[in-house]
């Protein structure tokens, strides 16, 4: 979790860069208060950026592109 889109994107790309292949995404999320004595819950919203890595190359796509990535 991060409140900076740039920092979140950088962390995702660094994590992908440490593996030969994979995929990731940065999504908007907010913490929803829970009833007393419970743990809060995250509600996820819009995907801000999607990335996939294969053959040593990382490709980023604005928005949610899961169906379009190999």
C-alpha positions as CSV (number, residue, x, y, z in Angstrom):
1,X,0.0,0.0,0.0
2,X,1.2,3.4,-0.9
3,X,-0.4,6.8,-1.2
4,X,1.8,7.8,-4.2
5,X,1.0,6.4,-7.7
6,X,4.6,7.0,-8.8
7,X,6.0,5.1,-5.8
8,X,3.6,2.3,-6.2
9,X,4.3,2.0,-9.9
10,X,8.1,2.0,-9.2
11,X,7.8,-0.7,-6.6
12,X,5.7,-2.9,-8.9
13,X,8.2,-2.5,-11.7
14,X,11.2,-3.3,-9.4
15,X,9.4,-6.4,-8.2
16,X,8.7,-7.5,-11.8
17,X,12.3,-6.8,-12.8
18,X,13.6,-9.3,-10.3
19,X,11.8,-12.2,-12.1
20,X,12.2,-13.5,-15.6
21,X,8.4,-13.2,-16.2
22,X,5.2,-12.2,-14.4
23,X,2.6,-9.5,-14.3
24,X,1.3,-6.9,-11.8
25,X,-1.0,-4.0,-11.5
26,X,-1.5,-0.9,-9.4
27,X,-5.0,-0.3,-8.2
28,X,-6.8,2.4,-6.3
29,X,-7.7,1.1,-2.8
30,X,-9.2,2.5,0.4
31,X,-9.5,1.2,3.9
32,X,-13.1,0.7,5.0
33,X,-13.7,1.0,8.7
34,X,-14.8,-2.2,10.4
35,X,-17.2,-2.7,13.3
36,X,-15.6,-2.5,16.8
37,X,-13.2,-5.3,17.5
38,X,-12.8,-6.2,13.8
39,X,-10.0,-5.7,11.3
40,X,-10.6,-3.1,8.6
41,X,-11.1,-4.2,5.0
42,X,-9.8,-2.8,1.7
43,X,-12.1,-1.9,-1.1
44,X,-10.4,-1.9,-4.5
45,X,-11.3,0.3,-7.4
46,X,-9.9,1.3,-10.7
47,X,-6.7,-0.3,-12.0
48,X,-4.3,2.5,-12.7
49,X,-1.5,0.7,-14.5
50,X,-0.9,-2.9,-15.6
51,X,2.4,-4.5,-16.5
52,X,3.7,-7.8,-17.8
53,X,7.2,-9.2,-18.1
54,X,8.3,-12.0,-20.5
55,X,11.6,-12.7,-22.2
56,X,13.4,-10.2,-20.0
57,X,11.3,-7.2,-21.1
58,X,8.6,-5.4,-19.2
59,X,5.6,-3.7,-20.9
60,X,3.3,-1.3,-19.1
61,X,-0.2,-0.4,-20.1
62,X,-2.4,2.3,-18.7
63,X,-5.5,1.0,-17.1
64,X,-6.6,-2.7,-16.8
65,X,-5.3,-4.9,-19.6
66,X,-5.4,-8.4,-18.1
67,X,-7.2,-9.8,-21.1
68,X,-4.8,-8.1,-23.5
69,X,-1.5,-9.4,-21.9
70,X,0.0,-12.7,-22.7
